[in-house]
């Protein structure tokens, strides 16, 4: 961003304004604003404001600097305008980061820089892409697809891998719900109020999960504050879309009361049934209430904090296909979560800090038939704890982490659910390190997991086999190497060993699942899923061009999938899905280009391709087709307009009893404008999806046989920062 927005004001012979982050539209404090050729300077306050008074009426060269942002130079002329009020937009240093380490932060590695460019959604882009669910918000990210059974129960899929192979976390804490177990289960979080979303791959995933071939989608809210502002910060937001007549309102505030900091959040969302180009998708509504409060006690030695979040969601699962209820099924759920956190900083050359986290989660989930009778009910209580020791650079090692974690899950069922009530215990130890040698950069991670899954009552004579206690000992590792071919071109490789234990549902299911419209059969003899992965990648990055291409190959033993057997359970008229472990291979490529053609125009292109096969050579089920996006964008400091084309190929490489899907091309555009009035900053984004109202289908949608995806959809979001 190179220009500065200027407007008139009523002050005499003065120069004032605000310094704003061009990505997030939030104020930038402690920026230095200097009048070149003099010793006159000012520092921006907590709200980003600065002021010069009693200046001569002439031209001035202004330089604005900040340790975390790129330097900015511009000219103002007080001879023509006696008073000027400015909005100065600074671009974050995503490239060529400063060598100075900010207090309390680790120095970003080259891997961090590249991940920031290719796998992080934040600021203006996040507001523009915001949608009903986390998965639909991430729909345009390279390598990601959406698994859905209607608009509300949608979940991201990474390189063809879904379920808990893609771990979803909030502020690094695993999100405890049932979204990974079945396509009718929704992710229990609201994306509108998040600060940023990052997709983590490579060795760093081992800090949270043993499954290296999938990934981690981490939602960053900073629900427990980690800093104290000098004044109250607040934001008010609204969102609406036309395809489902949906609307949302939100309020978020941070209140300093040194040495305490408080953060509060409230949002409410409601949507009606989704409109498609060929009609309404009945029973696809949703209603959501979400609120939280967090507080921290912050001193020089670290912090102690706590937070509480309540998430409530009611939504419909459409019906009308084989095995489904004619009018669909309704689901009500809530998640109540208490988080505790402490961080102790050490003032020595070796140990950086000791972090501890504890969370208690109560999750309740009810599935209602059209008559109002409860068909299925779930209650899960989860205790999660972790202890991380982060160290500074030492010898060849840069920043690193060693830690242990604990998870206890109590799983209860009711209604017409035939899974046995069970408890599961996970104990883990893990290590993550970064180091450099000459022009080589390395990341290394390893993790050991002990898992115990125990039904409350053993069933030696169950139809599916002997339902009993299972114990798993697994380990995973991953190493990435990046070589600097030049200052702007990098080549790298990743090698990993992945592991995943079967879930309670995959082991012990024995009956109908109402809302999933399936008769599910588990396998209590399943072994742990293991596999080896490899990836080769090239990155090219400098001021005007970012380019990357990735090639990957994953080889899995005992890949666990619920596979359609082609049979119908005639007592319930539901299709039978049986869990089995099979040999499988995944391979593919991803490409991303972000080219700043000139000062105002940017060209963006992305491509994702995944092929999944059984080792026999047949196609795996639920693999997304090749897809891509082409976008051209006109961009100034405070205004963006763009035109994009999203496309996908045919998917005819399908498993037995799986429907193929035709390809599509859809056209969309968007507009975004940021402006400032008084001390308030406003951001408005308008997107028009599927401009031509074209009929198309998502291959990973369980309801694609009934109706296609949404028709023409106007999405409007507004945020005001105070």
Secondary structure, 3 states (H helix, E strand, C coil): CCCCEEECCCCCCEEEEEEEECCCCCECCCCEEEECCCCCEEECCCCCEEEECCCCCCEEEEEEEECCEEEEEEEEECCCCCEEEEEEEECECCCCCCCCCCCCCCCCCHHHHHHHHHCEEEHHHHHHHCCCCHHHHCCCCCCEEEEECCCCCEEEEECCECHHHEEEEECCEECCCCCCCCCCCCCCCCHHHCCEEEEECHHHHHHCCCCCCCEEEEEECCCCCCCCCCCCEEEEEEEEECCCCEEEEEEEEEEEECCEEEEEEEEEEEECCEEECCEEECCCCEEEEEEEEEEEEEECCEEEEEEEEEEEEEEEECCCCCCCCCCCEEEEEEEEEEEEEEEEECCCCCEEEEEEEEEEEEEEEEEECCCCCEEEEEEEEEEEEEEEEEECCECCEEEEEEEEEEEEEEEEEEECCCCCCEEEEEEEEEEEEEEEECCEEEEEEEEEEEEEEEECCCEEEECCEEECCEEEEEEEEEEEEEEECCCCEEEEEEEEEEEECCCHHHHHCEEEECCCCEEEECCCCCCCEEEEEEEEEEEEEECCEEEEEEEEEEEEEEEEEEEEEEEEECCCCEEEEEEEEEEEEEEEEEEEEEEECCCCEEEEEEEEEEEEEECCCCECCCCCCCEEEEEEEEECCCEEEEEEEEEECCECCCCCCCCCECCEEEEEEEEEEEEEECCEEEEEEEEEECCCCCCCCCCCECCCCCCCCECCEEEEEEEEEC
